Amino acid sequence: MDVFNKICNSVAGTVAGTVNQLSNALPGNPVTREYEATKLIGSAGPGLLWKIYSGHKKSTKQEVSVFVLEKKCLDRFARKSDREALLTSYRKGVAQLTKLRHPRLLVVQHALEESRDSLAFVSEPVRESLLNLLKTEDAIYPVEIKYGLIQLSEALQFIHKEGRLLHMNICPENIIVNASGAWKLAGFDFALSATPTSDPQQPSWSAEESDWSLPIECRPFSDITAPELSLSQLATPANDMFSLGCLAYAVFNKGRPLLARESDAQAPTRNLHKLKQLNVAQLTSVPDGLKDYVKMLLNIKPELRPDAHQFTQIEYFQDVTVKTLNYLDSLFQWDNLQKSQFYKGLPQILPQLPHRVCLLRVIPCLAKEFVNHTMVPFVLPNVLQISEKSTKDEFTQYILPSLIPVLKIVEPVQVLLILMQRMELLLKLTPAEYVRSDVMPVMHRALDSMDQQAAQELCLAALPGVASLIDYPAMKNALLPRILRVCLTTPHTSVRVNCLVCLGKLLEHLDKWLVYDQVLPFLPKITSREPAVLMGILGVYKLALTLPKLGISKEVLATQVIPFLFPLTVENSLTLSQFGMLMGLLKEMTARVEAEQKEKLEQISGLQKEQQSASISLVTPPGQLVAAPPPQSELDSFFSSLGIDTATDSTPKPAPKTPMTMTPSASTGSLSLEDKQRYMKF
């Protein structure tokens, strides 16, 4: 339901505009108390007077379709009696449909309601009428037509035998395509019930002669009416089979009918003449495997037409794709063993089905099985196989809502493994907000499954792909600790190596302080000394050292990293190339420590010299001589050659002697004898 609400919110603006438009069309109709219509999606019925809106039930948000007939649309009929006749037939048709319950008939969820301005009823979610589909679709796939004709035949078989009804007006306007793409029979406006006195095993029907003065919408269409019915009022199930033949021809002929839809009394006679001359060559648009049977349906002799059951058994419909769709519709009758066998073979059939059929027909049937957790490991691979050919929008609209509950399934454990195997596909198609809220918990569960080695490895391989979607707190507190814990506790070397590889790929998404606080202190805790593990550790250090946003300070290198890595150089398990890589990294680290420390010491030394020079210049008066440094001993010279003289010289230095100040007389000439004698006394 949350998924449905998120999807609905994305189109809230469009929905609001449509609701305002519909509010003007449904003032006061009781349907609006319980249901909200949102968008005009199609039309149906004679004259396409029924407008179809998508919508939902206000209390449960369950998706529905709302059929609305505005009475003002009937104003184009001049006579009031014609308008009343139309309303009467529409009321009768919906009432009859509401009474009937069969998978091949349109499901009415709320009976007809009438107000001063409109008629309205609510049905299962639908797309449009077949006539809309024929006008708007570039092509209807053969498997859709095949299975659609089978569905209509099964509907006729039901109403003829169990319902004891004749439909009398089977045409594209009265065939509704539901949200799953199934063809549903509707439009019982002119249906005939069997006479009460007829034998239950052999029902009979009584038809009246057509009133040609009525509008064409008030009587069965002439182009689909069997000649024996229009000319002699002979009503039998063969009448509907004739109409089905006309429908089949029109569907294969891009909606164009075989006979003209005329409204004069001579139309039946003209149609009869044309039917007498009909041959297979005129049915060029009909596939070869069906031509002969369509011609039989259009035969002027009703007894030569196949009945509904016979029509479904012809070779043309014995197609593996048609059988697959039929099996999907009847799965609820099977036990788990039969279902599992069917689902195992389904991946070989799916490539033969058009993608639209997979999305609209197969996915809804498979999604119903998700409530049966035992069947999920058999169903889920088929759903993900269909997802491979889906766009992100298709996946979000048709597949993701039913897949969200599956992501929370813990048992059976095979579900988690299947999800991990196809995680790359899920991450590619799933919107970012759902990755964070629904997919990431699955990955956490996979990491925590210590007994599912394959699931852990698949999860570790997929994690870097979603790193950019993970916020900092989740990375720091949930994901990274799990990876580190698995790396330390797993008994499997391959899992540990994959942890290190995953960690290395995640480094570019971590900040410097998180690496310093969690990653670098963690690596020395790994006690395993397998070469693959050591190379994984080496790789993490190498990336941390070279990534511009990270880097390892010389203090950490000198006090933590190098002391940990150097003992590894004597591991006998390393190959020569691995040893070379380790030594190369150590040399690089040592060189970096040397360069940075040397640079620092040079800066300090230069600063000290500057300070010393400045202090001497401040305390020495102009013209004053500075005493020369004492001569170095041999030991001082030795330490100086090693560059550690200042570090080992602990002998206190003598206090500087008081510099001698020269008198002005001496500065200007040679000393007199008296002066020399006076200085000698010092």
C-alpha positions in Angstrom: 0.0 0.0 0.0 2.9 2.4 0.7 4.3 1.7 -2.7 0.9 2.4 -4.2 0.6 5.7 -2.3 4.1 6.8 -3.4 3.3 6.2 -7.1 0.0 8.0 -6.8 1.6 11.0 -5.2 3.9 11.4 -8.2 0.9 12.2 -10.4 -1.1 14.1 -7.9 -1.4 17.2 -10.0 -2.8 15.4 -13.0 -5.2 13.5 -10.8 -6.6 16.6 -9.2 -7.4 18.1 -12.6 -9.2 15.0 -13.7 -11.2 14.7 -10.5 -12.5 18.3 -10.9 -13.5 17.5 -14.5 -15.3 14.3 -13.4 -17.0 16.0 -10.5 -19.0 18.0 -13.1 -20.0 14.8 -14.8 -21.1 12.9 -11.7 -23.0 15.4 -9.6 -25.1 13.6 -6.9 -24.4 10.1 -8.2 -24.2 7.7 -5.2 -21.1 6.0 -6.7 -19.0 9.1 -5.7 -19.7 8.5 -2.0 -17.5 5.4 -2.0 -15.3 5.7 -5.0 -13.1 8.4 -6.5 -12.5 8.5 -10.2 -9.3 10.0 -11.4 -8.5 9.7 -15.1 -10.5 9.1 -18.3 -8.9 6.0 -19.9 -11.4 4.7 -22.5 -15.0 4.2 -23.7 -17.3 1.3 -24.4 -20.8 0.2 -25.3 -23.0 1.0 -28.3 -21.9 4.4 -29.6 -19.1 4.4 -27.0 -21.4 6.3 -24.7 -20.0 4.6 -21.5 -16.9 6.6 -20.4 -14.3 4.6 -18.5 -12.4 6.2 -15.6 -9.6 4.8 -13.5 -10.2 5.2 -9.8 -10.1 3.7 -6.4 -12.3 2.9 -3.4 -11.9 5.7 -0.9 -11.9 3.5 2.2 -9.3 0.9 1.1 -7.5 2.6 -1.9 -8.3 -0.5 -3.9 -8.0 0.2 -7.7 -11.2 0.1 -9.7 -12.7 1.4 -12.9 -15.7 3.7 -13.0 -18.1 3.5 -15.9 -20.1 6.7 -16.4 -22.9 7.5 -18.9 -23.9 11.1 -18.9 -27.5 11.5 -19.9 -26.8 14.8 -21.7 -24.9 12.6 -24.3 -28.4 11.3 -25.3 -29.6 14.7 -26.3 -28.5 14.1 -29.9 -31.5 11.6 -30.2 -34.5 13.8 -31.1 -37.2 11.5 -29.8 -37.7 11.2 -26.0 -38.8 7.5 -26.6 -35.5 6.8 -28.2 -33.6 8.2 -25.2 -35.8 6.2 -22.8 -35.2 3.1 -24.9 -31.5 3.6 -24.7 -31.5 4.1 -20.9 -33.7 1.1 -20.4 -31.3 -1.1 -22.4 -28.3 0.2 -20.5 -29.9 -0.4 -17.2 -30.8 -3.9 -18.3 -27.3 -4.7 -19.5 -25.5 -3.7 -16.3 -28.1 -5.4 -14.1 -27.7 -8.6 -16.1 -23.9 -8.4 -15.9 -24.0 -7.8 -12.2 -25.9 -11.1 -11.7 -23.4 -13.2 -13.6 -20.1 -14.4 -12.1 -17.5 -15.9 -14.3 -13.7 -15.3 -14.8 -14.4 -14.4 -18.5 -17.1 -11.8 -17.7 -16.4 -8.3 -16.6 -16.6 -8.2 -12.8 -19.0 -5.6 -11.4 -17.9 -4.4 -7.9 -20.6 -1.9 -7.4 -24.0 -2.1 -9.0 -25.5 0.5 -11.2 -26.4 3.8 -9.6 -28.5 6.5 -11.2 -28.8 10.2 -10.6 -30.6 12.9 -12.5 -27.6 13.4 -14.8 -25.8 10.1 -15.1 -25.6 6.3 -14.8 -22.6 4.8 -13.2 -21.2 1.5 -11.9 -17.9 0.2 -10.7 -15.9 -2.7 -12.1 -12.5 -4.4 -11.8 -9.6 -2.3 -13.1 -9.7 -2.2 -16.9 -7.7 -0.5 -19.6 -10.2 0.2 -22.3 -12.6 -1.5 -24.7 -11.4 -3.7 -27.5 -12.5 -1.1 -30.0 -10.3 1.5 -28.3 -7.5 -1.0 -28.4 -7.9 -1.7 -32.1 -7.8 2.1 -32.8 -4.9 3.0 -30.7 -2.4 0.1 -30.6 0.1 -0.2 -33.3 -0.4 -4.0 -33.2 -2.1 -6.6 -31.1 0.1 -9.6 -30.8 -1.1 -12.9 -32.2 -1.0 -14.6 -28.8 -3.2 -11.9 -27.4 -5.8 -12.4 -30.1 -5.6 -16.2 -29.8 -6.1 -16.2 -26.1 -8.7 -13.4 -26.3 -10.8 -15.5 -28.7 -10.5 -18.5 -26.3 -11.6 -16.3 -23.4 -14.7 -15.1 -25.3 -15.5 -18.7 -26.3 -15.4 -19.8 -22.7 -17.6 -16.8 -21.7 -20.2 -17.8 -24.4 -20.0 -21.4 -23.3 -20.8 -20.3 -19.7 -23.7 -18.0 -20.6 -25.2 -20.5 -23.1 -25.1 -23.5 -20.7 -25.2 -22.3 -17.1 -26.6 -18.8 -17.7 -29.2 -20.0 -20.4 -28.6 -16.6 -22.1 -27.8 -15.4 -25.6 -25.7 -12.3 -25.7 -27.0 -11.0 -29.1 -24.5 -8.2 -29.6 -20.9 -9.4 -29.5 -18.8 -6.6 -31.0 -15.5 -4.8 -30.1 -17.4 -2.1 -28.2 -18.7 -4.7 -25.7 -15.4 -6.5 -25.1 -13.5 -4.9 -22.2 -9.7 -5.4 -21.9 -8.9 -5.5 -18.2 -5.8 -4.2 -16.5 -4.1 -7.6 -17.0 -4.9 -7.7 -20.7 -7.7 -10.3 -20.4 -10.7 -9.9 -22.7 -13.9 -9.7 -20.7 -17.4 -10.0 -22.1 -19.8 -7.2 -21.2 -22.7 -5.3 -22.8 -25.6 -7.5 -22.1 -28.1 -4.8 -23.2 -29.9 -7.0 -25.7 -29.3 -10.4 -24.0 -32.1 -13.0 -24.4 -33.0 -15.3 -21.5 -34.4 -18.8 -22.2 -38.1 -19.1 -22.1 -39.3 -20.4 -18.7 -41.1 -23.4 -20.2 -38.2 -24.7 -22.1 -36.4 -27.9 -21.2 -33.4 -27.1 -18.9 -31.2 -29.5 -21.0 -32.4 -28.0 -24.3 -33.3 -24.4 -23.6 -35.1 -22.3 -26.2 -35.2 -18.6 -26.9 -37.8 -16.3 -28.4 -36.6 -13.3 -30.4 -38.6 -10.3 -31.7 -38.3 -8.7 -35.0 -36.0 -5.7 -35.0 -37.6 -2.2 -35.0 -35.6 -0.4 -37.7 -37.1 2.9 -36.7 -35.0 2.9 -33.5 -31.5 4.4 -33.4 -28.8 1.9 -34.3 -27.7 2.0 -30.6 -31.1 0.6 -29.5 -30.8 -2.7 -31.3 -28.2 -5.4 -32.1 -25.8 -4.2 -34.8 -26.7 -5.4 -38.2 -23.1 -6.2 -39.2 -22.7 -8.9 -36.5 -26.3 -10.3 -36.5 -26.7 -13.8 -37.8 -29.0 -13.8 -41.0 -31.4 -16.4 -39.5 -32.0 -14.1 -36.5 -32.5 -10.9 -38.5 -34.7 -12.5 -41.2 -36.6 -15.2 -39.4 -36.1 -14.4 -35.7 -34.5 -17.8 -35.0 -32.6 -17.4 -31.8 -30.0 -20.0 -30.9 -26.4 -20.1 -29.5 -25.3 -20.2 -33.1 -26.3 -16.5 -33.3 -23.5 -15.6 -30.9 -21.0 -17.9 -32.7 -21.7 -16.0 -35.9 -21.0 -12.7 -34.1 -17.8 -14.2 -32.7 -16.7 -15.0 -36.3 -17.4 -11.4 -37.3 -15.4 -10.2 -34.3 -12.5 -12.5 -35.2 -12.4 -11.1 -38.8 -12.5 -7.5 -37.5 -9.7 -8.0 -35.0 -7.4 -9.5 -37.7 -8.5 -6.7 -40.1 -7.4 -3.8 -37.8 -11.0 -3.2 -36.7 -12.6 -3.1 -40.1 -15.8 -5.3 -40.2 -16.7 -7.8 -42.8 -20.2 -6.5 -43.2 -21.4 -2.9 -43.3 -23.2 -1.6 -40.2 -26.4 -0.3 -41.8 -29.7 0.9 -40.3 -32.3 0.1 -42.9 -34.6 -3.0 -43.1 -32.9 -4.3 -46.3 -29.5 -4.6 -44.6 -30.0 -8.3 -43.5 -30.9 -9.3 -47.1 -27.8 -7.6 -48.5 -25.6 -9.2 -45.8 -27.1 -12.6 -46.6 -26.3 -12.3 -50.3 -22.7 -11.3 -49.4 -22.3 -14.3 -47.0 -23.5 -16.7 -49.7 -20.6 -15.6 -51.9 -18.0 -15.7 -49.1 -15.0 -17.9 -49.7 -11.7 -18.4 -47.9 -9.8 -16.2 -50.4 -11.7 -13.2 -49.1 -10.4 -13.8 -45.5 -6.8 -12.8 -46.4 -6.3 -11.0 -43.1 -7.2 -14.1 -41.0 -4.3 -16.5 -40.3 -4.2 -19.7 -42.3 -4.8 -21.9 -39.3 -8.0 -20.1 -38.5 -9.5 -19.2 -41.9 -11.5 -22.3 -42.4 -13.0 -22.1 -38.9 -13.9 -18.4 -39.3 -15.6 -19.3 -42.6 -17.6 -22.0 -40.7 -18.6 -19.5 -38.1 -19.9 -17.2 -40.9 -21.9 -19.9 -42.6 -25.5 -19.0 -43.3 -26.6 -22.4 -41.9 -26.5 -22.2 -38.1 -26.2 -26.0 -37.6 -22.8 -25.9 -39.4 -21.2 -23.4 -37.1 -18.9 -24.8 -34.3 -20.2 -24.3 -30.8 -18.2 -22.4 -28.2 -16.5 -25.6 -26.8 -15.6 -26.9 -30.3 -14.1 -23.6 -31.3 -11.6 -23.7 -28.4 -10.4 -27.1 -29.4 -9.2 -26.3 -32.9 -5.5 -26.8 -33.6 -4.8 -23.1 -34.1 -5.3 -22.5 -30.4 -3.1 -25.5 -29.3 -0.1 -23.2 -29.0 2.4 -23.4 -26.1 2.1 -19.7 -25.3 -1.7 -19.9 -25.3 -1.6 -22.9 -23.1 0.8 -21.1 -20.7 -1.6 -18.2 -20.3 -4.4 -20.6 -19.8 -2.4 -22.5 -17.1 -1.7 -19.2 -15.3 -5.4 -18.4 -15.1 -6.1 -21.8 -13.6 -3.2 -22.1 -11.2 -5.4 -21.7 -8.1 -6.8 -25.2 -8.8 -3.4 -26.9 -8.6 -1.4 -28.2 -5.7 2.1 -27.0 -4.9 3.9 -29.9 -6.6 2.1 -29.2 -9.9 2.8 -25.5 -9.6 6.5 -26.0 -8.9 6.8 -28.1 -12.1 5.1 -25.5 -14.1 7.2 -22.6 -12.7 10.4 -24.6 -13.4 9.5 -24.8 -17.1 8.2 -21.2 -17.4 11.6 -19.6 -18.1 11.8 -21.4 -21.4 8.4 -20.1 -22.4 8.7 -16.4 -21.4 11.0 -15.4 -24.3 8.3 -16.5 -26.7 5.8 -14.1 -25.1 5.7 -10.4 -26.0 7.0 -8.2 -23.2 3.6 -6.4 -22.9 1.9 -9.8 -22.3 4.5 -10.7 -19.7 3.9 -7.4 -17.9 0.1 -7.3 -18.1 -0.8 -11.0 -18.0 2.0 -13.0 -16.5 3.2 -10.8 -13.7 -0.2 -10.4 -12.0 -0.7 -14.2 -12.0 2.8 -14.7 -10.6 2.4 -12.0 -8.0 -0.6 -13.8 -6.5 1.7 -16.7 -5.6 3.9 -14.5 -3.4 1.5 -15.0 -0.5 2.5 -18.7 -0.6 6.1 -18.5 0.7 6.7 -22.1 -0.2 6.3 -21.2 -3.9 8.4 -18.0 -3.9 11.7 -19.7 -4.8 10.0 -21.1 -7.9 8.1 -17.9 -8.9 10.7 -15.2 -8.1 13.2 -16.2 -10.9 10.5 -15.8 -13.5 9.5 -12.4 -12.2 13.2 -11.3 -12.3 13.6 -12.7 -15.8 10.7 -10.5 -17.0 12.3 -7.6 -15.2 15.4 -7.9 -17.4 13.5 -6.5 -20.4 11.7 -3.9 -18.4 12.5 -0.2 -18.2 12.7 1.5 -14.9 9.2 3.0 -15.3 7.8 -0.4 -16.2 9.5 -2.1 -13.3 8.3 0.5 -10.9 4.7 0.4 -12.1 4.1 -3.3 -12.8 6.7 -5.3 -10.8 8.0 -3.4 -7.8 4.7 -3.1 -5.8 4.3 -6.9 -5.7 8.1 -7.4 -5.1 8.4 -5.3 -2.0 6.8 -7.9 0.3 9.1 -10.6 -1.1 12.1 -8.5 0.0 11.0 -9.1 3.6 10.7 -12.9 3.4 13.2 -14.7 5.7 12.1 -18.3 5.0 12.7 -20.2 2.8 16.4 -19.2 2.7 16.6 -19.7 -1.1 14.7 -16.5 -1.5 17.6 -14.5 -0.1 20.1 -16.3 -2.3 18.0 -15.6 -5.4 17.7 -11.9 -4.5 21.5 -11.7 -4.0 22.1 -13.4 -7.4 20.0 -10.7 -9.1 20.9 -7.8 -6.9 22.7 -6.0 -9.7 19.5 -6.0 -11.7 17.4 -4.9 -8.7 19.8 -2.0 -8.0 19.7 -0.9 -11.7 15.9 -0.8 -11.9 14.8 0.2 -8.3 14.4 3.9 -7.6 16.8 5.3 -5.0 14.2 5.8 -2.3 13.2 2.1 -2.5 16.8 1.0 -2.4 17.3 2.8 0.9 14.0 1.7 2.4 13.6 -1.9 1.1 16.7 -3.2 -0.7 19.3 -2.3 1.9 17.6 -4.2 4.7 17.9 -7.3 2.4 21.6 -6.7 2.1 22.0 -6.3 5.8 20.2 -9.6 6.3 22.5 -11.3 3.8 25.6 -10.1 5.6 24.2 -11.3 8.9 23.5 -14.8 7.5 26.7 -16.5 8.7 25.4 -19.9 7.3 24.8 -18.4 3.8 28.3 -18.1 2.3 27.1 -17.6 -1.2 24.6 -14.9 -0.1 27.3 -13.0 1.8 29.7 -13.1 -1.2 27.0 -11.9 -3.6 26.0 -9.1 -1.2 29.6 -8.0 -0.8 30.0 -7.9 -4.6 26.9 -5.7 -5.0 27.4 -3.3 -2.1 29.8 -0.9 -3.8 27.1 -0.3 -6.4 24.8 1.2 -3.8 27.4 3.0 -1.7 26.5 6.4 -3.2 22.8 5.9 -2.0 23.8 5.2 1.6 23.8 8.2 3.9 26.7 8.7 6.4 24.9 7.5 9.6 23.8 4.3 7.9 27.3 3.7 6.5 29.0 4.4 9.8 26.6 2.6 12.2 25.0 -0.2 10.1 26.9 -1.2 7.0 30.6 -0.8 7.8 30.4 -2.5 11.2 28.7 -5.5 9.6 31.4 -5.8 6.9 34.2 -5.6 9.5 32.4 -8.1 11.8 31.9 -10.6 9.0 35.6 -10.2 7.9 36.8 -11.1 11.4 34.3 -13.9 12.3 33.7 -15.8 9.0 35.3 -19.2 8.8 35.5 -18.9 5.0 38.6 -17.4 3.4 36.7 -16.4 0.3 34.2 -14.4 2.3 37.1 -12.6 4.2 38.8 -11.8 0.9 35.5 -10.4 -0.5 35.1 -8.3 2.6 38.5 -6.7 2.0 37.7 -6.2 -1.7 34.4 -4.6 -0.9 36.0 -2.5 1.8 38.6 -1.3 -0.7 35.8 -0.3 -3.2 33.9 1.5 -0.5 36.9 3.7 0.6 36.2 6.4 -2.0 32.7 6.8 -0.4 34.1 7.2 3.1 35.6 10.3 4.7 39.1 10.4 6.2 38.0 10.3 9.8 35.8 7.2 9.3 38.8 5.5 7.7 41.1 6.5 10.6 38.6 5.5 13.3 37.3 2.2 11.9 39.1 0.9 8.9 42.8 1.3 9.7 42.6 0.1 13.3 40.6 -2.9 12.1 43.2 -4.3 9.6 45.8 -5.4 12.2 43.1 -7.4 14.0 42.9 -9.8 11.1 44.9 -12.8 12.2 44.6 -14.8 9.0 47.8 -15.1 7.0 46.5 -16.7 3.8 48.2 -15.0 0.8 44.8 -13.9 -0.7 43.9 -12.2 2.6 47.3 -10.5 2.9 46.9 -9.2 -0.6 43.5 -7.9 0.3 44.9 -6.1 3.3 47.6 -4.7 1.1 45.0 -3.4 -1.4 43.1 -1.6 1.3 46.3 0.1 2.6 47.4 1.0 -1.0 44.0 2.6 -1.8 43.9 4.5 1.5 47.4 5.7 0.8 46.8 6.9 -2.7 43.2 8.2 -2.8 43.5 12.0 -2.8 40.6 12.5 -0.4 42.1 10.1 2.2 45.8 9.5 2.5 47.6 8.2 5.6 49.5 10.5 7.8 53.2 9.9 8.4 52.5 9.4 12.1 50.0 6.6 11.4 52.3 5.1 8.9 55.3 5.1 11.2 53.5 4.0 14.4 50.7 1.6 13.1 50.9 0.6 9.5 54.6 -0.1 8.9 55.0 -2.0 12.2 52.1 -4.2 11.2 53.2 -4.8 7.6 56.9 -5.3 8.1 56.6 -8.7 9.9 54.5 -9.9 7.0 57.6 -9.8 4.8 58.9 -13.0 6.3 55.7 -15.0 5.7 56.7 -18.1 3.8 53.3 -18.4 2.2 53.9 -15.4 -0.1 54.9 -15.9 -3.7 57.8 -13.9 -5.1 55.4 -11.5 -6.9 53.4 -11.0 -3.7 56.5 -10.4 -1.7 57.6 -7.8 -4.3 54.2 -6.1 -4.0 54.5 -6.0 -0.2 58.0 -4.6 -0.3 57.1 -2.1 -2.9 54.3 -0.8 -0.7 56.6 -0.7 2.4 59.2 1.3 0.4 56.5 3.7 -0.8 55.3 4.2 2.7 58.8 4.6 4.1 59.7 7.0 1.4 56.6 9.0 2.2 57.5 9.1 5.9 61.1 10.1 5.1 60.0 12.8 2.6 57.4 14.3 4.9 59.5 14.2 8.0 62.6 15.6 6.2 60.5 18.4 4.9 59.1 19.1 8.4 62.6 19.0 10.0 64.0 21.3 7.2 61.2 23.7 8.0 62.0 23.5 11.7 65.7 23.9 11.2 65.2 26.9 8.9 62.9 28.5 11.4 65.4 28.0 14.2 68.2 29.6 12.2 66.0 32.5 11.4 65.2 32.9 15.1 68.8 32.6 16.1 69.9 35.1 13.6 67.2 37.5 14.7 68.1 37.2 18.4 71.8 37.8 17.7 71.1 40.9 15.7 68.9 42.2 18.5 71.4 41.7 21.5 74.7 42.7 19.8 75.4 46.4 19.6 76.8 47.8 16.5 80.6 47.3 16.2 80.6 44.5 18.8 82.7 41.3 18.0 81.2 37.9 18.6 83.5 35.2 20.1 84.5 32.3 17.8 83.1 28.9 18.7 85.5 26.6 20.5 87.3 23.9 18.4 85.6 20.5 18.0 87.0 17.5 19.6 87.5 14.2 17.7 84.3 12.8 19.3 82.3 15.9 18.2 83.6 15.5 14.7 82.5 11.9 14.6 78.9 12.6 15.8 78.7 15.6 13.4 79.6 13.3 10.5 76.6 11.1 11.5 74.3 14.1 11.7 73.5 13.6 15.4 75.9 16.0 17.1 73.2 18.2 18.6 71.2 15.2 19.7 74.1 13.7 21.8 76.0 16.8 23.0 75.0 17.1 26.7 78.0 19.0 28.0 77.0 22.3 29.3 78.4 25.1 27.2 80.5 27.8 28.9 79.0 31.1 29.4 79.9 33.5 26.7 82.8 35.8 27.6 82.1 39.4 27.9 83.1 40.9 24.6 85.9 43.5 24.8 85.0 47.0 23.8 87.5 49.0 22.0 88.1 52.6 23.0 87.6 55.3 20.5 91.4 55.9 20.5 92.1 52.3 19.5 89.5 52.4 16.8 91.1 55.4 15.2 94.9 54.4 15.5 97.6 52.2 17.1 97.8 51.8 20.9 100.1 53.9 23.0 102.7 52.3 25.2 100.7 53.3 28.3 97.6 51.6 26.9 99.5 48.4 26.1 100.9 48.3 29.7 97.4 48.8 31.1 95.9 46.0 29.0 98.7 43.7 30.1 97.5 43.9 33.7 94.3 42.1 32.7 
